[in-house]
């Protein structure tokens, strides 16, 4: 599945006002809000390649629908996760 940035932006636009109101309220109640937000922005999570499939055992592999079939499809899936 390929999502372009316009689809993500269109989805986020409908939620922006409510999110901004909640952020303003939280910032008024929580000290160092900007510092916390920066730490969240800097936080990175690695996505292991085995997380992109349904897996299997030493006796066989049990693929599921939509599972990546090649390294290129795995890279595409990781890109999608990163974009979201």
C-alpha positions as CSV (number, residue, x, y, z in Angstrom):
1,X,0.0,0.0,0.0
2,X,1.4,3.4,-0.9
3,X,0.1,6.4,0.8
4,X,1.2,9.8,-0.4
5,X,1.6,12.8,1.9
6,X,-1.6,14.4,0.7
7,X,-3.7,11.5,2.0
8,X,-2.0,11.7,5.4
9,X,-2.4,15.5,5.5
10,X,-6.0,15.2,4.6
11,X,-6.7,12.8,7.4
12,X,-4.8,14.9,9.9
13,X,-6.5,18.2,8.9
14,X,-9.8,17.0,10.2
15,X,-8.2,16.3,13.6
16,X,-6.0,19.3,13.9
17,X,-8.3,21.7,15.7
18,X,-9.2,19.2,18.4
19,X,-5.6,18.2,18.8
20,X,-4.4,21.8,19.1
21,X,-7.0,22.6,21.8
22,X,-5.9,19.5,23.8
23,X,-2.2,20.5,23.4
24,X,-2.9,24.1,24.6
25,X,-4.7,22.7,27.7
26,X,-2.0,20.2,28.4
27,X,0.7,22.8,28.1
28,X,-1.1,25.0,30.6
29,X,-1.2,22.1,33.1
30,X,2.1,20.3,32.6
31,X,5.5,21.9,33.2
32,X,8.2,21.7,30.4
33,X,5.7,20.6,27.8
34,X,8.0,21.6,24.9
35,X,10.9,19.6,26.4
36,X,8.6,16.5,26.6
37,X,7.4,17.0,23.0
38,X,11.0,17.3,21.8
39,X,12.0,14.0,23.5
40,X,9.0,12.3,21.8
41,X,10.1,13.7,18.4
42,X,13.7,12.5,19.0
43,X,12.6,9.0,20.1
44,X,13.1,6.3,17.4
45,X,12.0,2.7,17.4
46,X,13.6,0.2,15.1
47,X,11.3,-2.1,13.1
48,X,12.7,-5.6,12.9
49,X,12.2,-7.4,9.6
50,X,10.5,-10.3,11.3
51,X,7.7,-7.9,12.4
52,X,6.5,-7.6,8.9
53,X,5.3,-11.2,8.4
54,X,3.1,-13.7,10.1
55,X,6.1,-16.0,10.6
56,X,6.4,-19.7,10.9
57,X,8.3,-22.5,12.6
58,X,11.4,-24.5,11.8
59,X,9.1,-26.9,10.0
60,X,7.4,-24.4,7.7
61,X,6.4,-20.9,6.9
62,X,2.8,-19.7,7.2
63,X,2.4,-16.5,5.1
64,X,-0.7,-14.4,5.5
65,X,-2.5,-12.1,3.1
66,X,-0.7,-8.8,2.5
67,X,2.6,-10.1,3.8
68,X,5.6,-8.7,2.0
69,X,7.1,-11.2,-0.5
70,X,10.4,-9.5,-1.2
71,X,12.9,-7.2,0.4
72,X,11.5,-4.3,-1.7
73,X,8.0,-4.8,-0.3
74,X,9.5,-5.0,3.3
75,X,11.2,-1.6,2.7
76,X,8.0,-0.2,1.3
77,X,6.1,-1.4,4.5
78,X,8.7,0.1,6.8
79,X,8.5,3.4,4.8
80,X,4.7,3.4,5.3
81,X,5.1,2.8,9.1
82,X,7.6,5.6,9.3
83,X,5.3,8.0,7.4
84,X,2.4,7.3,9.7
